[in-house]
Amino acid sequence: MISHTLLGLLESGPRHGYDLKRAFDDRFGKSKPLAYGQVYATLSRLLKNGLVEVEGIEHGEGPDRKRYAITAEGITDVAAWLGRPEKPEPYLQSTLFTKVVIALLTGRSAGDLLDTQRAEHLRMMRELTERKKGGDLADQLICDHALFHLEADLRWLELTEARLDRLKAEVAL
């Protein structure tokens, strides 16, 4: 995803690695900024694969600064990536489910585990709701996406808690 995102950012015009990192972080990396090393490693791979080219090199007091441009092959690759739907991730065997079953198998309180998890989900929802209030439209949409997932998780926590006795009987077999 990072390589395609950097390619997409290059479609608007050539940029230095530093500028790409800043544009990525401003739009997509507010909660997890991209490391410089990852930017340059990705650009190196894209260069090797013919998806970007070095348009120019600026010499200065520090290290030379390369300006990267997307190639026609890079534009085709981005278009193909954008045209492919993402595989929905149903998380059929989540870590949380595993923890609930292990708690039941070991005689620990799965209810306490679910309560602790519920509190953490609610804390994160409050944080995202606050972030959403001050964000631009893109940030609001990102927060909405995360909030909808957290709401679904909360529904699952409630349903699991309501079925704990049945689950405990089934895992004890």
N, C-alpha and C positions, 0 to 999 in steps of 0.2 A: 504494500500500500504506500509506503514512504516513497519508493522510487516513482510510482505513478503520480503521486502528489507533487513531487519536485518537478517531474516532467510537465505536469499541468501548469504549475507556476511559471515554468520557462516559456510556455506558449505566448505569454503576454510580452515577452522580450528577453534578451540575454541578461544574465545576472551573475554576480560573484557568489561564491558559496555562502559568504556571510549574509548577503542579501536574501538568499533562498532560506537560510535558517530563520532569519527574522520574519520573513513573510509566512513561513510555515508556523512558527510559534504564535504569531499574531492571530492567525486564522484557525489553527487546529491544535496547537500545543499549549494552551493556557494552563492546563492542569499537569501536563507532562511535556516540557520543552524538549526539543530535539537536540541531541548532543552534536557538537561540531564534528567530532570524529565520524559520526554516523552520516552526516551530510557529505563529507568528503569521500568516505568509503562508497557511498551510494553513487556519487557523481563519477567516481573512478570506474565502477561497474557499468554505469550507463554509457560512459565514454568507450569502454572496451567493447560493449555490445552495439555501438554505432547509433545509440539513441540520442546522444548529445555530442557536441563538438566544442572544442575550445575556440571561441571567436576572437579572443585577444588576450594578451598578457600585459599587465601594467607593472612596470618596474618602479620600485620606490626604495625607501630606506629599509623597510622590512622585507619579508619574503615576497616573491612575485605573486601578483594576484591574477588568477585566471578568470576570464569571463566566459561562462558557458551559454551555449545556445542549443535549442532543441533541433533535431534533424527531422526530415520528412518521415523517416522510420519511427522516430519518437512520437510524432504527432499521430501516426497510424496506430501505434501501440496504446497511446492514451485513449484514442477513440474506441479501440477494441475493449479496453478495460472498462470504460464508462458504459459500454453496451452490454457487458456481462452482469447479470444479476448476482447479488451476494447470496450465498447459501444461508438460509435461516438456521440459527443455532438453537436447537431445542434444549440443550443442556440436560439430556436425559439422565445422566448419572452425575449430579453435581456434588461438590465437596460437602455442601451443607447436608444433603440427603445422607451421604456417607457418615457424617458426624452424628446425625440423629440415630442411625442404625447402630453405630458403635456404642453410643451412649446407652441405648436400650440393651445391647448385648452384654455390656459391662456393669449393668445395674446403676448407672448414673442417671441423673434427671435429664431426660430429653426435653421436658417442659422448660427447665431452667435455660438450657441451651437455646431453645426457640425464643424465650423471652429476651435473652441477651442479644440474639441476632435481630430481633424486632427493634430493640432499642437502638442498635447500630444503624439499621435501615432508616429509622425515623430521624436520627441525628444527621445522616447523610442527606435525607430529603429536605430537612430544614436548611442545611448548608447550600444545597443546589437551588432551593427556592430563593434564598437571599442573593445568591450569585446571579440568578435570573433577573432579579429586579434591577440590577445595575448594568446588565449586559446589553450588547447590541443584539440585533435580530438573530444573527448567526449563533451567538452564545446562548440566547434564549431557546433556540431550537435544539441545540446540543443538550442543554439542561432538561428540556421537555423529554427528549429521548431517554435520558438517564432516569428521570422521574417516573416515566411510564414503566420502565423495567423494574424499578424498585417497588412500584405499586403492585406489579404482578408477583414479585417475590413475597411481598407482604400477604397477599391473598393465599399464596402457597403455604406460608408459615401458619396462617390461621387454619387452613384446611388440614395441614399435617398435625397441628395440635389437637384438632377435633378428632383425629383418627389415631392418636397415639396408642390407645389401648388395643385397637385392632392390629396396628403395626407391631406392637410388642408381642402379641400372640403369634403373629406370622413369623417374626424373626427368631422366636424361641424354638421353632420346630426343628 
